[in-house]
Amino acid sequence: MNSNPQDGTSVKKYGLALHTASRELGLAISNFAGDSRCQTWNLDRDLATHLHQYLVEFIQPQTWADLAFIAVAKGPGGFTGTRMGMVTARTLAQQLDIPVFAVSTLAAVAWAAPPQPPLGKGGLLNTEPPLAKGGLLNTEPPQPPLAKGGLLSAEPPLAKGGFLSVALQMPAQRGQLFGAVYSVNKDSGLTELFPDTVMTAESWHEKLESLESSYQLIEVGSELGWSVSSVLELAYLEWKQGIRPDWSDALPFYGQHPVKGH
């Protein structure tokens, strides 16, 4: 744990991340100095019943007073789950007087992109948890390894020039898609090339056709709690830059109204 009181960008306590935007609950905590852990639960419709219980149990032996900031997946994703995670993060941050970093679920997947060469137009990568030996579903997908000093490693594969363009598509309601494109750089983190947007499949295909560089195309699945460690890592990158967003600035991204016609 860094105890240098002069460094305003150091995490003197812990960062906590919540991911409730899919059928999985994902929680991660780290002091970025050797003490990190992450866990997921497939709660589906039981999220509302178990969220606070699991959160209280997961944070131990730390306490709420040990938190320096909170990160939360802001969507796109399930409407009810995303809202619950955002309300929980905002309420905790308000009571504790600490910042909240709202991180795109698509950005978190881009940051955790598996080592694959960039693809041209066509091929997809799937983010569903891998199958274990014998065809059984592995409910604990491998988490990014810890780097020296305990920092969650977020070293994505790099294309020529030191960056990788990642295009992500995710099913939305009423036959539409969420799409986004990010540039991943090992030094500076993510750069948004095309913001999270809901559109028709035809419009998304046209957007991909217009991309001038090669890219890695990822089809985002329905179980995303595993990417909570990326949510925490991306928040920490902003923390190190001295960014301190107020809890009131943390807003969900739904993209669509849950009721048709709105």
Secondary structure, DSSP 4 states (H G I P E B T S, - for coil): ----TT-TTS-SSEEEEEE-SSSEEEEEEE-SSS-EEEEEEE-GGGHHHHHHHHHHHHHTTS-GGGEEEEEEE--SS-HHHHHHHHHHHHHHHHHHT--EEEE-HHHHHHHT--S---B-SS--EE-SPPB-TTS-B-SSPPPPPB-GGGPBP------TTSEEEEEEEEE-GGG-EEEEEEEEETTTEEEEEEEEEEE-HHHHHHHHHH--S-BEEEE--S--GGGHHHHHHHHHHHHHTT----GGG-----SS-SSTT-
